[in-house]
Structures are given as structure tokens and as C-alpha cells.
């Protein structure tokens, strides 16, 4: 049984390395987008409250509703997405 543990340890390490690859690639992408003007903002309690209203009013998924709430809070009048669910929201424009 003792011979299995080192093998499993190597397998787990390989799995961790593979899992980190897309995370590191995403991090590089976000860092690139930050140089192009992307702004990262925190979700506030008020955002959650407003998101609930958008869920109730438009039937949005929670993640979509949070995006709308934050966009409105920071003054972004348009969301760029191919997700048609946002098109029912009257408070925001959708591009393209």
C-alpha cells in the first residue's frame, strides 16, 4: 500500500498543474484587458439587492442580474454581450 501513495501524489500534482494552466491563461488575459481600459469593481450589498429586483422583474439569472446592477452603478449604459437574455432589460443597452 505504501507504494501507491507516491504515485498518487505525482498524479495529484500533475492534475493541479493542468488545472492551473487555464487559470493562468485567464489571468494573463485579464491583465492584458486592464491595460486596454478594463475596470474591475467589487460587488456591493446594494448590487445584490438591485440584482434581486432584476431577477424578479426580467427573470434574469443571478450572474446576469449582478452584471446589470453593477453596470448601472458605475454608469456603464451598455453591456457588450451575445447573450440575448440582456435584451429584455430596459435600463441598459446591449451591444452588438
PyMOL commands that set and color helices and strands:
alter all, ss='L'
color gray80, all
select helices_A, chain A and resi 2-35+45-58+62-73+84-88
alter helices_A, ss='H'
color red, helices_A
select strands_A, chain A and resi 78-80+93-95
alter strands_A, ss='S'
color yellow, strands_A
deselect
rebuild
show_as cartoon
